[in-house]
Amino acid sequence: MIMRTTQHEPHEETLGERLRSQGISRRGFLKFCGLLASSMALAPAMVPKIAAALEQAKRPSVIWLSFQECTGCTESLTRSHSPSIEGLIFDAISLDYHHTLQAASGYGAEEARAEAMKEHYGKYVLVVDGSIPIGNPGFSTIAGISNLDMLKEAAAGAAAIIAVGTCAAFGGLPKADPNPTGAVSVADIIKDKPIINVSGCPPIPVVITGTIAHILTFGIPELDSLGRPKAFYGQNIHDRCYRRPFYERGLFAETFDDEGAKAGWCLYKLGCKGPVTYNACATLKWNEGTSFPIEAGHGCIGCSEPNFWDFGGFYKALSIPTGMTGQTAVYAAAAGIAVGVAAGAMNKKAKTDAAGLHKTVTVDELNQESPS
């Protein structure tokens, strides 16, 4: 009798199998899919499709490189709550290299990176946070390797790249004038791979994991003109801000401690960049959906936009010249319509409210009033 044997490839664990091995029930899994749908701004009808896709999805290898950065993006991601979307996602991927979170160090860490790149060549997801200095290789190195060389080496075998944080996406704070290190973004260097920019200083944790989830389920998400997922960066903060009704009525805080500020009036005059900043802060918020900067009483500084650090003063209104016309011209044009609306609202306010800032007006009262 001739015995025939067949060689089988090692079984790759699917996401569904992984979650079940972690003790997550079907009900919990579907709840997780519902949260993902919500975070990605998808209709509830998409939950079964997400569940089906995730059930069969293979756990991808993820290599995370940190260059010129402050570790804020990683810190943001670890500020998850329980049960957390973040925890489930990181049970669902194989995070093979992250020099802040991994236990290994030195030669062991670099061997893990090299092994993951070789074993999963062409399939792994490369995550990068931090800008890349090109002025001098010695400005930032890891294991004696310049950031530029390490990025090029890791990008060569990546299926896709996620640039996490404004530093990786646009150069961020290291690129601020006069840019002493010659900092550039990932997209300034890598031209032959799909790059998803998840900007913010730092980004919202759910935006990072929601982007990873979209890649797992549906592939590369639809991106805006700056390479950011439209699901999270499709609208500006101003349009979804709860202070917007006050803006429309011309009710603005003049200082951070006046009666208008206490009543929750618009922070536009105090430098809020919400009208030209695209992000999900006003809807997803931070700390388990508790709040976001504008709700805490501070105007948006525009941290998810290119060159935000050089975008004039944080406490100067968009219409106030800063002397940096070359860098702010595009933003000034984008803000022109918003400034016009504000001026019209202020004229209406002057006619209808003689009490000035000492009169407290609530959102409900504004909604009940008829237009002037």
ABEGO torsion letter per residue (X at the ends): XBBBBBBBBBBBBBAAAAAAAAGBBAAAAAAAAAAAAAAAGBBAAAAAAAAAAAAABBBBBBBBBBBBBAGAAAAAAABBBOBBAAAAAAAABBBABBAAABABBEAAAAAAAAAAAAAABGABBBBBBEBBBAABAAABBBGGBBAAAAAAAAAAABABBBBBEAAAAAGEAAABOAGAAGBBBAAAABAABBBBBBBEOBBBAAAAAAAAAAAAAAEBBBBBAAGBBAAAAABBAAAABAAAAAAAAGBBBABAABAAAAAGBBAAAAGBAAAABBBAAAAAEBGGGABBAAAAGBBBAGAABBGAAABEBAABBAABBAGBAAAAAAAAAAAAAAAAAAAAAAAAAAAABAAEAABBBBAAAAAABBBX
